[in-house]
Amino acid sequence: MIHKIVNDKATKLFIFFACFFVANALIAEAIGGKIFSLEKMLGLKVHTFTIFGESNLSFNLTCGVLLWPLEFVMTDIVNEFYGPKAVRRISYIAVALISYAFLMFYLAISTPPADWWITSSEDPSVPNLQSSFSFIFGQGMWIIFGSLVAFLVSQIVDVTVFHKIKKVTGEKYVWLRATGSTVISQLVDSFIVLFIAFKIGRGWSWQTVLAICVVNYTYKFFMALIMTPVIYFVEHRIVKYLGPEKAMAMKRAAMGKPGE
C-alpha cells in the first residue's frame, strides 16, 4: 500500500511542489532584509519619480521579490491540478515553517556567543560577528508578521480568483486565470505587508505607504505577465509526465466536478 502511494506520479509531483514551494517561501523571507536596485541590476540608469506627492522614488526592492514569481507559478500549477484545498494546505504549512524558522533565528541570536568568536572575522569591515549575525537574521517583528499575513491572505485570494475565472472559461485561457489571479492577489499582498509593517509598525503616512505600494506592485504586475509562458511550459511538462488522461482527470477533480 505504502509503495503504491510513494510511487504514484501525482503524489510524487505534489510532494515536489510542496517542498519547493515551502523552501522558496522560506528563502525569500530570509533574504528579504536586503534592498537592491532593479535599475542597476538591469544595467539601467536610476531615474527617480514622484507618486502621491512622495518624491525621489525608484525601483528599490527587497531581494525576496526575486523568488516570489516562482511562487506565483507554483500556486497556479497546484491550483490547476490539485485544487484550492491543496494550495491552502501548502500555504498553511509554509506559514507554520517560516514562523518556526524565525523562532529558531531568534533563539540563535539570543544564545550567548563565545568571546573568541565575536572578533574572529578576518574581514576588518566585520569587527563584531554577533552584531552582524543579529542584524542579518533579526528582522523587525512587524515586517515578519506583515509578510506572513500578506502571504496567507494573498494565497487565499489567488485561489478564489483562479477558480472563479476557470469556472467561466473552462480549460481555455490558462493565461487569463493564471495572470488574472496573480495580479489581483499581489495587489492585496503588496498593500497588506506595507500597511502592517510600516503604517502600523512604524507610523508611516498613508502617502508613503501607497506610493511604495505602487512601486512594488508595478514590479509584481510585470513579473506576472513575464512568467505566464513559464506556466504553459510547466503545465505541458506535467501533462507529458502524468499522461493526458490522468492530467485531465486531475484537473476535473481539482474543479470538484461530479464523478471525479
Secondary structure, DSSP 8 states (H G I E B T S, - for coil): -HHHHHH-HHHHHHHHHHHHHHHHHHHHHHTTT-EEEHHHHTT-----EEETTEEEE--EEEGGGGTHHHHHHHHHHHHHHH-HHHHHHHHHHHHHHHHHHHHHHHHHHHS---HHHHT--S-TT-S-HHHHHHHHH---HHHHHHHHHHHHHHHHHHHHHHHHHHHHHTTS-HHHHHHHHHHHHHHHHHHHHHIIIIIITT---HHHHHHHHHHHHHHHHHHHHHTHHHHHHHHHHHHHHH-HHHHHHHHHHHTT-TT-
